[in-house]
Amino acid sequence: MAATKKIAAVYLRVSTLDQEKGLKSQENALREYIKAHRVSNTKWYRDRLSGATLERPAFERLQRDIFAGKVATVVVWKLDRISRSMRDGIKVLADWCERGVRVVSVTQQLDFNSSVGQLIASVLYAVSQMERENLSENVKRGLRAAEAKGVKLGRPERITAADVKAMKAKGLPMTEVAKRLKVTRQACYEALKRG
C-alpha cells in the first residue's frame, strides 16, 4: 500500500473576527506564493484568535497533523502568525524543524530549509537555549537565597513525630497509625526519625 502524500499546510491568523480584510490579504499573498512555487496538496488552517496563546482550534489541528507526520511544509504569511510570544514561537519552530517540517514565511522571505533560514533558526535556537539556561540559573540562585534566609523548601510535612507517638501511645500498631493518619507506614517512620 502506497504511503499517503504529505500536505503543505497553509496557516493564517488574525486576532479578531473584525479583521476579515487582514485574513483575505494574507490569503491572497499565500495563494500567490503557492501558485508561483507550484505547491500542491495544500490544506488551509484559519484562526481568528490572538497569537498570545497557542490554544487556537486551527493551530491545534495543524499541530496534530504535524505530530501525525502528515505535513511536509508549513507556509505562513509572517512568523508572528504562529505566535506573538518569542518563546512559544521559537519552541514551535524548533519542534517543527526537528520533525523535518519545512517552514516558509512568505512576507519575510524566510525558508527554514535554506542555508540562510537554517542560520536564522540556529540563532533563534541559541537565544532559546540561553533563555532556558538563564531561567535555570535564576531558579537555582533563588533557591540558594531562600535557604540562606532559613526558608524551608519542599512540600510541607503531612504528619509529625508527635502525631505518630500519640497514636502509638494508645497501643495502635504502625499499620493502623498509618491508616488513621492517611499516610504510608514509611511516612510514619520518617516522621519519627525527624523527631
Phi, psi and omega in degrees: 000130183288145178289148178290136179292133180289154183263162168259113181273131179247116184249129177236146177208137166233159186283329184224166177294338182288345188265041181300325178298320179297320179294318180295319181292322175298314182300317179298314180297320180291322177296320178298316179298313182299317180294312182297327182259008178052045178280129181239175179054055183266153172227130185261138178234120184236128176239146174237059182218162180298147176275005179289340179234152175271357181273080179229135186306309183292321179296319179295323175296318178300313179302315179300318180294322177295313181296331179279358178077022183270348188248129176264324186220142171243125179248125178234157178292318181205150183300329181291352174291330179290310180199146174275342180272126179300316182299310180295318181299315179296318181298314180296313181300314179298317180298314180296315181296320178297332178275003178082016179274129176280133180241128182236128173253110189297306185289331180272356181052046178248130174234110186286009173262343181277167181296320178294316178299320179292324176297312179298317179299319181295324176296316179297319178296319180297318177299317180297316179297318179299318179297317178297316180295318178298317179298315180299315180295321178297320178296313180299317179297319178296320178295318178297318180295320179295317179297320179297330178276358179087012178288130179277123183263160179097181181290145177292149179292135181280327180225160179243168177300325181297322178300314183291314182299322180298319180284325177295325179297335178277001178085014180281140175289159185301326179298317180289323178300312181299319180297314181291327179275355180059045175222177176277164176299320179302321179296324178294315178297320178295321177298320178295322179295323181293340174102000000 
